[in-house]
Amino acid sequence: MMWGRDDNRLAILELYAYGHLHLRQSQTEAWRWLSELPWTRRTGRRDEFALVEDRRGDLERLLTWPRWTSRETASCGCAPTTGC
């Protein structure tokens, strides 16, 4: 599963935190998938796309998937949907 890899989970978190994502070899699978979503747009930079700010809520909903939140947030003592 693509989201089972730390590098791919980091890619989606970077997109959320910074509003853009640059292609890294270790994140190729996630980068391709995320770049094809209707809430991302290519930037003028090579191998980079940005989050469409009006669609940030779509990305937030993706980040609150139960399979993500239970293990990843428990380690930092955070509630699954409230963050740290």
Secondary structure, DSSP 8 states (H G I E B T S, - for coil): -GGGSHHHHHHHHHHHHHSEEE--GGGHHHHHHHHTSTTEEE-SSTTEEEE-GGGHHHHHHHHT-HHHHHHHHHTTT-BTTTB-
